[in-house]
Amino acid sequence: MRILYVEDVLPNSLLIERIARMGDHTVINYISAEEAIANFERDNPDIMLVDIRLDGDMDGVEFIRYMRDRGCTTPMIAVTAYMDYREECLLAGADEFYVKPIPVRSLWRMLQRYDHSGEVGV
């Protein structure tokens, strides 16, 4: 599964990559929504994890709304340290909302739910 992770904090990105590799998934990381948008078609992700506070002019909520407004049906999971964004993210079109730090087991289960490759990870 190809996971697009829009996150500007390196340790968070590295954690997601480490967990994703356990299931033979690939993580593509961008630090801004603008970079993710510019490369979206080429990257062709199966799922997107989106932080709320990002580098650039667009935040994660705006990114989710932008993608949904353009017909994007790829699952989008909001991942943030800010609990008060839950309703805003879901209204913008996020499929799920997680507060950081995400327990590894919860993240692993979420990835398994969206993995339609039929392969079973560790």
MDAnalysis code that builds the backbone (N, CA, C; Angstrom):
import MDAnalysis as mda
import numpy as np

u = mda.Universe.empty(366, n_residues=122, atom_resindex=np.repeat(np.arange(122), 3), trajectory=True)
u.add_TopologyAttr("name", ["N", "CA", "C"] * 122)
u.add_TopologyAttr("resid", np.arange(1, 123))
u.add_TopologyAttr("resname", ["MET", "ARG", "ILE", "LEU", "TYR", "VAL", "GLU", "ASP", "VAL", "LEU", "PRO", "ASN", "SER", "LEU", "LEU", "ILE", "GLU", "ARG", "ILE", "ALA", "ARG", "MET", "GLY", "ASP", "HIS", "THR", "VAL", "ILE", "ASN", "TYR", "ILE", "SER", "ALA", "GLU", "GLU", "ALA", "ILE", "ALA", "ASN", "PHE", "GLU", "ARG", "ASP", "ASN", "PRO", "ASP", "ILE", "MET", "LEU", "VAL", "ASP", "ILE", "ARG", "LEU", "ASP", "GLY", "ASP", "MET", "ASP", "GLY", "VAL", "GLU", "PHE", "ILE", "ARG", "TYR", "MET", "ARG", "ASP", "ARG", "GLY", "CYS", "THR", "THR", "PRO", "MET", "ILE", "ALA", "VAL", "THR", "ALA", "TYR", "MET", "ASP", "TYR", "ARG", "GLU", "GLU", "CYS", "LEU", "LEU", "ALA", "GLY", "ALA", "ASP", "GLU", "PHE", "TYR", "VAL", "LYS", "PRO", "ILE", "PRO", "VAL", "ARG", "SER", "LEU", "TRP", "ARG", "MET", "LEU", "GLN", "ARG", "TYR", "ASP", "HIS", "SER", "GLY", "GLU", "VAL", "GLY", "VAL"])
u.atoms.positions = np.array([
    [0.844, -1.166, 0.000],
    [0.000, 0.000, 0.000],
    [0.896, 1.238, 0.000],
    [0.489, 2.236, -0.761],
    [1.236, 3.498, -0.836],
    [0.573, 4.512, 0.094],
    [1.330, 4.964, 1.082],
    [0.831, 5.889, 2.091],
    [1.456, 7.257, 1.855],
    [0.625, 8.256, 1.630],
    [1.095, 9.629, 1.525],
    [0.943, 10.260, 2.895],
    [2.051, 10.736, 3.468],
    [2.022, 11.334, 4.800],
    [2.460, 12.781, 4.678],
    [1.549, 13.705, 4.949],
    [1.840, 15.132, 4.893],
    [2.123, 15.554, 6.333],
    [3.400, 15.715, 6.641],
    [3.871, 15.942, 8.008],
    [5.186, 16.688, 7.957],
    [5.332, 17.718, 8.784],
    [6.551, 18.519, 8.740],
    [7.508, 18.259, 9.908],
    [7.224, 17.276, 10.743],
    [8.099, 16.946, 11.864],
    [8.745, 15.589, 11.583],
    [10.053, 15.583, 11.380],
    [10.778, 14.389, 10.963],
    [10.580, 13.185, 11.881],
    [10.684, 13.297, 13.197],
    [10.485, 12.106, 14.033],
    [9.111, 11.450, 13.833],
    [8.073, 12.247, 13.613],
    [6.745, 11.681, 13.354],
    [6.744, 10.898, 12.049],
    [7.378, 11.443, 11.028],
    [7.465, 10.762, 9.736],
    [8.225, 9.449, 9.855],
    [9.323, 9.472, 10.593],
    [10.138, 8.264, 10.752],
    [9.377, 7.163, 11.481],
    [8.582, 7.525, 12.468],
    [7.782, 6.532, 13.181],
    [6.779, 5.870, 12.246],
    [6.079, 6.670, 11.462],
    [5.099, 6.120, 10.513],
    [5.796, 5.210, 9.508],
    [6.951, 5.624, 9.002],
    [7.696, 4.795, 8.052],
    [8.069, 3.454, 8.665],
    [8.548, 3.478, 9.892],
    [8.962, 2.241, 10.559],
    [7.779, 1.283, 10.710],
    [6.648, 1.796, 11.119],
    [5.460, 0.957, 11.290],
    [4.953, 0.456, 9.937],
    [4.951, 1.329, 8.947],
    [4.469, 0.949, 7.613],
    [5.327, -0.150, 6.995],
    [6.627, -0.085, 7.209],
    [7.518, -1.114, 6.653],
    [7.213, -2.503, 7.206],
    [6.678, -2.572, 8.417],
    [6.318, -3.871, 8.990],
    [5.281, -4.576, 8.120],
    [4.477, -3.819, 7.421],
    [3.466, -4.388, 6.534],
    [3.833, -4.276, 5.071],
    [5.108, -4.021, 4.786],
    [5.592, -3.854, 3.408],
    [4.900, -2.713, 2.676],
    [4.553, -1.663, 3.407],
    [3.946, -0.479, 2.806],
    [5.035, 0.549, 2.497],
    [4.735, 1.417, 1.567],
    [5.637, 2.501, 1.188],
    [5.070, 3.815, 1.699],
    [5.927, 4.656, 2.285],
    [5.497, 5.965, 2.766],
    [6.162, 7.047, 1.923],
    [5.351, 7.952, 1.424],
    [5.821, 9.115, 0.684],
    [5.515, 10.308, 1.579],
    [6.527, 11.084, 1.931],
    [6.336, 12.177, 2.879],
    [6.587, 13.527, 2.235],
    [5.695, 14.472, 2.521],
    [5.877, 15.866, 2.131],
    [5.648, 16.717, 3.372],
    [6.357, 17.846, 3.452],
    [6.210, 18.712, 4.614],
    [5.153, 19.801, 4.402],
    [4.645, 19.906, 3.187],
    [3.607, 20.903, 2.918],
    [2.504, 20.305, 2.061],
    [1.309, 20.866, 2.218],
    [0.170, 20.448, 1.411],
    [0.420, 20.751, -0.064],
    [1.080, 21.880, -0.324],
    [1.353, 22.272, -1.704],
    [2.210, 21.230, -2.425],
    [3.217, 20.685, -1.736],
    [4.054, 19.637, -2.338],
    [3.239, 18.373, -2.587],
    [2.402, 18.019, -1.630],
    [1.573, 16.829, -1.781],
    [0.628, 16.965, -2.973],
    [0.035, 18.129, -3.130],
    [-0.873, 18.372, -4.252],
    [-0.125, 18.295, -5.578],
    [1.045, 18.913, -5.632],
    [1.827, 18.935, -6.875],
    [2.239, 17.541, -7.329],
    [2.392, 16.616, -6.397],
    [2.878, 15.277, -6.729],
    [1.825, 14.190, -6.579],
    [0.605, 14.559, -6.273],
    [-0.436, 13.580, -5.953],
    [-0.670, 12.564, -7.069],
    [-0.864, 13.028, -8.281],
    [-1.161, 12.096, -9.376],
    [-0.005, 11.145, -9.626],
    [1.212, 11.647, -9.574],
    [2.380, 10.796, -9.780],
    [2.502, 9.765, -8.660],
    [2.267, 10.199, -7.414],
    [2.419, 9.315, -6.264],
    [1.305, 8.277, -6.173],
    [0.102, 8.638, -6.588],
    [-1.037, 7.728, -6.611],
    [-1.177, 6.929, -5.305],
    [-1.373, 7.621, -4.180],
    [-1.434, 6.914, -2.901],
    [-2.738, 6.134, -2.708],
    [-2.662, 5.120, -1.854],
    [-3.842, 4.344, -1.480],
    [-4.536, 4.956, -0.265],
    [-3.780, 5.717, 0.513],
    [-4.288, 6.349, 1.719],
    [-3.427, 7.574, 2.014],
    [-4.016, 8.569, 2.685],
    [-3.251, 9.753, 3.078],
    [-3.397, 9.984, 4.572],
    [-2.288, 10.237, 5.225],
    [-2.265, 10.674, 6.611],
    [-1.883, 12.143, 6.563],
    [-2.651, 12.984, 7.235],
    [-2.464, 14.425, 7.108],
    [-2.383, 15.081, 8.488],
    [-1.244, 15.720, 8.752],
    [-1.116, 16.526, 9.957],
    [-1.894, 17.822, 9.733],
    [-2.206, 18.534, 10.793],
    [-2.973, 19.771, 10.657],
    [-2.065, 20.986, 10.506],
    [-1.038, 21.064, 11.291],
    [-0.099, 22.188, 11.197],
    [1.039, 21.763, 10.279],
    [1.180, 22.490, 9.171],
    [2.151, 22.129, 8.135],
    [2.972, 23.342, 7.716],
    [4.108, 23.077, 7.074],
    [4.844, 24.145, 6.403],
    [4.004, 24.611, 5.215],
    [4.225, 25.804, 4.768],
    [3.510, 26.305, 3.603],
    [2.293, 27.128, 3.997],
    [1.536, 27.525, 2.991],
    [0.391, 28.403, 3.199],
    [-0.898, 27.665, 3.551],
    [-0.952, 26.381, 3.286],
    [-2.176, 25.603, 3.475],
    [-2.011, 24.682, 4.680],
    [-3.002, 24.650, 5.572],
    [-2.919, 23.704, 6.689],
    [-3.598, 22.390, 6.288],
    [-3.571, 21.431, 7.177],
    [-4.110, 20.113, 6.857],
    [-5.599, 20.101, 6.600],
    [-6.360, 20.902, 7.332],
    [-7.804, 20.976, 7.106],
    [-8.085, 21.524, 5.712],
    [-7.379, 22.562, 5.335],
    [-7.553, 23.137, 3.995],
    [-7.163, 22.130, 2.919],
    [-6.103, 21.372, 3.177],
    [-5.672, 20.338, 2.226],
    [-6.760, 19.287, 2.038],
    [-7.306, 18.797, 3.144],
    [-8.365, 17.784, 3.050],
    [-9.549, 18.334, 2.266],
    [-9.979, 19.528, 2.597],
    [-11.110, 20.156, 1.907],
    [-10.801, 20.348, 0.413],
    [-9.598, 20.818, 0.110],
    [-9.170, 21.037, -1.278],
    [-9.259, 19.726, -2.073],
    [-8.731, 18.658, -1.508],
    [-8.733, 17.371, -2.211],
    [-10.157, 16.846, -2.400],
    [-10.972, 16.924, -1.378],
    [-12.362, 16.453, -1.482],
    [-13.150, 17.294, -2.482],
    [-12.928, 18.611, -2.480],
    [-13.634, 19.487, -3.423],
    [-13.292, 19.164, -4.869],
    [-12.174, 18.534, -5.094],
    [-11.752, 18.159, -6.442],
    [-12.061, 16.701, -6.758],
    [-12.870, 16.068, -5.925],
    [-13.335, 14.722, -6.208],
    [-12.443, 13.593, -5.724],
    [-11.443, 13.896, -4.934],
    [-10.544, 12.860, -4.426],
    [-11.295, 11.942, -3.457],
    [-11.258, 10.650, -3.725],
    [-11.930, 9.672, -2.863],
    [-10.940, 8.834, -2.044],
    [-9.662, 9.115, -2.187],
    [-8.645, 8.407, -1.417],
    [-8.909, 8.624, 0.071],
    [-8.860, 7.566, 0.872],
    [-9.057, 7.755, 2.313],
    [-8.050, 8.755, 2.881],
    [-8.550, 9.682, 3.706],
    [-7.697, 10.687, 4.347],
    [-7.898, 10.615, 5.851],
    [-6.797, 10.440, 6.543],
    [-6.812, 10.319, 7.991],
    [-6.104, 11.539, 8.574],
    [-6.821, 12.314, 9.378],
    [-6.220, 13.467, 10.044],
    [-5.455, 12.965, 11.263],
    [-4.209, 13.425, 11.385],
    [-3.329, 13.019, 12.475],
    [-2.735, 14.296, 13.064],
    [-3.097, 14.606, 14.296],
    [-2.646, 15.867, 14.874],
    [-2.520, 15.776, 16.389],
    [-1.786, 16.682, 16.942],
    [-1.668, 16.767, 18.403],
    [-2.781, 17.636, 18.987],
    [-3.636, 18.175, 18.147],
    [-4.650, 19.127, 18.578],
    [-6.049, 18.520, 18.516],
    [-6.530, 18.069, 19.658],
    [-7.833, 17.415, 19.773],
    [-8.979, 18.299, 19.287],
    [-8.861, 19.614, 19.444],
    [-9.962, 20.517, 19.109],
    [-10.217, 20.653, 17.611],
    [-9.439, 19.987, 16.762],
    [-9.654, 20.030, 15.311],
    [-10.521, 18.876, 14.804],
    [-10.922, 17.988, 15.670],
    [-11.650, 16.773, 15.257],
    [-12.850, 17.089, 14.362],
    [-13.772, 17.882, 14.852],
    [-14.988, 18.163, 14.096],
    [-14.670, 18.862, 12.773],
    [-13.756, 19.814, 12.813],
    [-13.385, 20.549, 11.605],
    [-12.786, 19.610, 10.546],
    [-11.945, 18.685, 10.976],
    [-11.332, 17.732, 10.038],
    [-12.376, 16.808, 9.420],
    [-13.260, 16.300, 10.254],
    [-14.291, 15.393, 9.743],
    [-15.248, 16.130, 8.806],
    [-15.599, 17.363, 9.123],
    [-16.462, 18.150, 8.236],
    [-15.772, 18.474, 6.910],
    [-14.461, 18.622, 6.940],
    [-13.704, 18.903, 5.717],
    [-13.624, 17.677, 4.815],
    [-13.827, 16.487, 5.394],
    [-13.806, 15.274, 4.580],
    [-12.865, 14.188, 5.051],
    [-12.240, 14.358, 6.206],
    [-11.377, 13.305, 6.726],
    [-12.219, 12.077, 7.060],
    [-11.676, 10.910, 6.772],
    [-12.376, 9.664, 7.073],
    [-12.250, 9.295, 8.548],
    [-11.124, 9.658, 9.138],
    [-10.872, 9.360, 10.546],
    [-10.011, 10.470, 11.128],
    [-9.936, 10.494, 12.446],
    [-9.171, 11.507, 13.164],
    [-8.422, 10.826, 14.304],
    [-7.105, 11.039, 14.376],
    [-6.278, 10.485, 15.442],
    [-5.498, 11.613, 16.105],
    [-5.360, 11.515, 17.415],
    [-4.567, 12.474, 18.171],
    [-3.203, 11.868, 18.441],
    [-2.151, 12.651, 18.157],
    [-0.782, 12.218, 18.435],
    [-0.492, 12.386, 19.918],
    [0.308, 11.545, 20.453],
    [0.950, 10.410, 19.788],
    [-0.040, 9.256, 19.627],
    [-0.036, 8.687, 18.450],
    [-0.915, 7.552, 18.158],
    [-0.244, 6.293, 18.694],
    [-0.944, 5.510, 19.499],
    [-0.363, 4.235, 19.920],
    [-0.049, 3.371, 18.697],
    [1.084, 2.739, 18.709],
    [1.531, 1.934, 17.569],
    [0.472, 0.906, 17.183],
    [-0.107, 0.263, 18.138],
    [-1.125, -0.768, 17.853],
    [-2.334, -0.162, 17.130],
    [-2.764, 1.015, 17.538],
    [-3.898, 1.684, 16.876],
    [-3.555, 2.051, 15.437],
    [-2.358, 2.565, 15.237],
    [-1.916, 2.915, 13.887],
    [-1.844, 1.671, 13.012],
    [-1.301, 0.608, 13.548],
    [-1.174, -0.644, 12.790],
    [-2.548, -1.165, 12.382],
    [-3.499, -1.145, 13.306],
    [-4.857, -1.625, 12.997],
    [-5.521, -0.755, 11.926],
    [-5.305, 0.561, 12.026],
    [-5.881, 1.460, 11.035],
    [-5.318, 1.154, 9.651],
    [-4.016, 0.962, 9.553],
    [-3.414, 0.635, 8.262],
    [-3.955, -0.683, 7.721],
    [-4.140, -1.651, 8.569],
    [-4.688, -2.938, 8.133],
    [-6.101, -2.792, 7.581],
    [-6.906, -1.921, 8.193],
    [-8.276, -1.715, 7.709],
    [-8.304, -1.171, 6.289],
    [-7.343, -0.346, 5.949],
    [-7.325, 0.295, 4.632],
    [-6.486, -0.462, 3.604],
    [-5.804, -1.503, 4.027],
    [-4.954, -2.274, 3.112],
    [-5.810, -3.310, 2.392],
    [-6.034, -3.054, 1.129],
    [-6.877, -3.964, 0.331],
    [-6.060, -4.854, -0.589],
    [-4.751, -4.958, -0.308],
    [-3.886, -5.767, -1.158],
    [-4.088, -7.262, -0.909],
    [-4.690, -7.598, 0.228],
    [-4.892, -8.999, 0.542],
    [-3.729, -9.647, 1.247],
    [-2.626, -8.903, 1.369],
    [-1.466, -9.458, 2.048],
    [-1.575, -9.182, 3.538],
    [-1.095, -10.089, 4.308],
    [-1.135, -9.950, 5.755],
    [0.241, -9.539, 6.237],
    [0.291, -8.474, 7.022],
    [1.568, -7.989, 7.562],
    [1.920, -8.692, 8.853],
    [2.962, -8.207, 9.484],
    [3.456, -8.785, 10.728],
    [2.467, -8.552, 11.854],
])
